[in-house]
Amino acid sequence: MVAKTSIDNLANEITSALAEYTTEVEEGLEKAKEDNAKKGVKTLKATSPVGKRRKYYKGWRAKKIGTAWVVHNATDYQLTHLLEKGHAKVGGGRVAGRPHIAPVEEQIIVGYEKQLEKVIKG
């Protein structure tokens, strides 16, 4: 049923409808951030290299800092750049990088954008 509104009350009705929509969008965006961060952690745990230091893949965490969600390796953060980009050996030569963070980052970005569109469209 459609409620009738007087002209004097129209501005109040529009304001309340926009406030309700804004709240829904904000809640949806927070949920999308959290979901994608946790999905990224799960993927990183599955795709991270396993070598002599077997605990590297277990260290991935998602943490909320302010309004943002950050995905990081809590146990072996020093290794992330070395494993992703490669590094020089002590005796000369190089160790090839194993890109495992960048593909997951792209996946998270695409997933977040899709959820963002769904939330905004309603």
C-alpha positions in Angstrom: 0.0 0.0 0.0 1.3 3.4 -0.9 1.3 6.0 1.9 0.1 9.5 1.1 2.4 12.4 2.0 1.7 16.0 2.0 4.0 18.4 0.2 5.2 19.8 3.5 6.3 16.4 4.7 7.9 15.3 1.3 11.4 16.6 2.2 11.3 14.6 5.5 10.2 11.4 3.6 13.0 11.8 1.0 15.6 12.4 3.7 14.5 9.4 5.7 14.5 7.2 2.6 18.1 8.4 1.7 19.3 7.8 5.2 17.9 4.3 5.2 19.6 3.6 1.8 22.9 5.0 3.1 22.8 2.8 6.1 22.1 -0.3 4.0 25.0 0.5 1.7 27.4 1.2 4.5 26.5 -2.2 6.2 26.8 -4.0 2.8 30.2 -2.5 2.1 31.5 -3.4 5.6 30.3 -7.0 5.0 31.9 -7.1 1.5 35.3 -5.9 2.9 35.2 -8.5 5.6 34.1 -11.3 3.3 36.8 -10.6 0.7 39.6 -10.2 3.3 38.7 -13.6 4.8 38.4 -15.2 1.4 41.8 -13.8 0.5 43.3 -15.3 3.7 41.8 -18.7 2.9 43.2 -18.6 -0.6 46.7 -17.4 0.5 46.8 -20.3 3.0 46.0 -22.7 0.2 48.4 -21.2 -2.4 51.4 -20.1 -0.4 54.7 -21.9 -1.0 55.6 -24.6 1.4 59.3 -25.2 2.0 61.7 -25.7 4.9 59.7 -23.2 7.0 56.4 -24.9 6.8 54.6 -22.4 9.0 54.7 -19.5 6.5 51.4 -20.4 4.9 49.7 -20.7 8.4 50.6 -17.0 9.2 48.0 -15.3 7.0 45.5 -13.2 8.9 42.8 -10.6 8.1 42.6 -7.7 10.6 40.4 -4.7 10.8 42.3 -1.5 11.2 39.9 1.5 11.4 37.5 1.0 8.6 39.8 -1.0 6.4 40.6 -4.7 6.4 44.2 -5.7 6.0 45.5 -9.1 5.0 49.0 -9.8 6.3 51.3 -12.6 7.3 51.6 -12.4 11.1 54.3 -15.1 11.6 56.7 -14.6 8.7 56.1 -11.2 7.3 59.8 -10.9 6.4 59.4 -13.6 3.8 56.5 -12.2 1.9 58.5 -9.9 -0.4 61.4 -12.4 -0.8 59.1 -15.2 -1.8 56.9 -13.0 -4.1 59.7 -11.2 -5.9 62.7 -13.5 -5.5 66.1 -12.6 -4.0 69.8 -12.9 -4.3 71.6 -16.0 -3.0 74.5 -15.7 -0.6 76.9 -17.5 -2.9 75.8 -15.6 -6.0 72.8 -16.0 -8.4 69.2 -15.5 -7.7 66.2 -17.4 -6.4 63.2 -17.0 -8.7 60.1 -15.4 -7.2 56.9 -17.3 -6.6 54.0 -14.9 -7.2 51.3 -16.0 -4.8 50.2 -12.7 -3.2 49.5 -10.6 -6.4 47.0 -13.0 -7.9 45.0 -13.2 -4.7 45.1 -9.4 -4.5 43.5 -9.2 -8.0 41.0 -11.8 -7.0 40.0 -9.8 -3.9 39.7 -6.6 -5.8 37.4 -8.1 -8.5 35.3 -9.8 -5.8 34.9 -6.6 -3.8 33.9 -4.7 -6.9 31.2 -7.2 -7.8 29.8 -7.2 -4.2 30.0 -3.4 -4.3 27.8 -3.2 -7.4 25.3 -5.6 -5.9 25.1 -3.6 -2.7 24.6 -0.3 -4.5 22.1 -1.6 -6.9 20.1 -3.0 -4.0 
